Amino acid sequence: MSMAKILIVDDSVTVRKILVHTLKPKNFKCVEAVDGIDALEKLAQHPDVKLVISDLNMPNMDGIELISNIRGNPDLKDLPIIMLTTESGAEHRRKAHEAGANLYLVKPSPPHIILFKVQSLIETEK
């Protein structure tokens, strides 16, 4: 029944398609962005976004910078953010959490895990 809007930030078209496909059965509306700069523009255009799923390594503005920017905005500081990346290192995880990511998932993550995490973060928002 959820019509919550989710921003998917990844420079890979394939990854974005997979995520849209993963979220579709639960009726999430997806907005896509290709990097951090694009993501910030999309957030300005869609103030009703309820959650962000972001890659770490992207051109122009990476995931850590994006999270720092979101957390620095008073209107967005509580927006749940999931970092979904191929980087499994503890250092990347630490940086993501320090920047303000709520969750750090390593690709490929099974669709049911992603859905479960997304839903649990969005439910706690209400």
C-alpha positions in Angstrom: 0.0 0.0 0.0 3.1 2.2 0.3 3.5 5.0 -2.2 6.5 6.3 -0.5 9.1 7.9 -2.8 12.6 6.6 -2.8 15.6 8.3 -4.4 18.1 5.8 -6.0 21.5 7.3 -6.6 23.9 5.2 -8.7 26.0 5.9 -11.8 25.1 2.4 -13.1 21.9 2.3 -15.1 21.8 -1.5 -14.4 22.0 -1.1 -10.7 19.2 1.6 -10.8 17.0 -0.7 -12.9 17.5 -3.6 -10.5 16.6 -1.4 -7.5 13.5 0.0 -9.2 12.5 -3.6 -10.1 13.2 -4.7 -6.4 11.0 -1.9 -5.0 8.2 -2.0 -7.5 6.2 -4.9 -5.9 5.7 -2.8 -2.8 4.5 0.2 -4.8 7.4 2.4 -3.9 7.8 5.4 -6.3 11.4 5.7 -7.5 13.3 8.8 -8.5 16.7 8.1 -10.1 19.9 10.2 -9.9 23.3 9.5 -11.6 25.5 11.0 -8.9 25.5 13.1 -5.8 25.0 16.4 -7.5 22.1 15.0 -9.5 20.7 13.6 -6.3 20.7 16.9 -4.5 18.9 18.5 -7.4 16.3 15.6 -7.3 15.8 16.1 -3.6 15.1 19.8 -4.2 12.5 18.8 -6.8 11.0 16.0 -4.7 10.7 17.2 -1.1 8.5 14.2 -0.4 11.3 11.6 -0.8 11.2 9.3 2.2 14.5 7.5 1.8 17.7 7.5 -0.2 19.7 4.5 -1.5 23.1 5.7 -2.6 26.2 4.1 -4.2 29.5 5.1 -2.7 31.8 5.5 -5.8 30.3 7.9 -8.3 31.7 10.7 -10.5 31.2 14.4 -9.6 30.1 13.8 -6.1 30.5 10.5 -4.3 28.1 8.9 -1.8 30.0 10.2 1.3 29.9 13.8 0.1 26.2 13.3 -0.8 25.4 12.1 2.7 27.3 14.9 4.3 25.4 17.4 2.2 22.0 15.8 3.1 22.9 15.8 6.8 24.0 19.4 6.6 20.6 20.4 5.3 18.1 21.1 8.2 15.2 20.0 6.1 16.8 16.6 5.2 18.9 15.8 8.3 16.6 13.0 9.4 16.1 11.5 5.9 17.0 7.7 6.1 19.9 6.9 3.9 21.1 3.4 2.9 24.5 3.2 1.3 24.6 0.3 -1.1 28.1 -0.4 -2.5 30.5 -3.0 -3.7 33.0 -1.7 -1.1 33.0 -4.1 1.8 35.9 -2.5 3.7 35.6 -1.5 7.4 37.1 2.0 6.5 34.4 2.7 3.9 31.7 1.5 6.3 33.1 3.8 9.1 33.2 6.8 6.8 29.6 6.2 5.6 28.3 5.9 9.2 30.3 9.0 10.3 28.8 10.9 7.4 25.4 9.9 8.6 24.3 6.8 6.7 21.7 4.8 8.5 22.7 1.5 6.9 25.6 0.1 4.9 24.8 -2.7 2.5 27.2 -4.5 0.3 26.3 -5.3 -3.3 25.0 -7.6 -4.4 22.4 -7.6 -1.6 19.4 -10.0 -2.0 16.3 -8.1 -3.0 14.3 -9.3 0.0 17.0 -7.9 2.4 16.9 -4.5 0.6 13.1 -4.4 0.7 13.1 -5.4 4.4 15.6 -2.7 5.3 13.9 0.0 3.2 10.5 -0.8 4.8 11.9 -0.9 8.3 13.6 2.5 7.8 10.4 4.1 6.3 8.1 2.7 8.9 10.2 4.2 11.7 10.0 7.6 9.9 6.2 7.9 10.4 
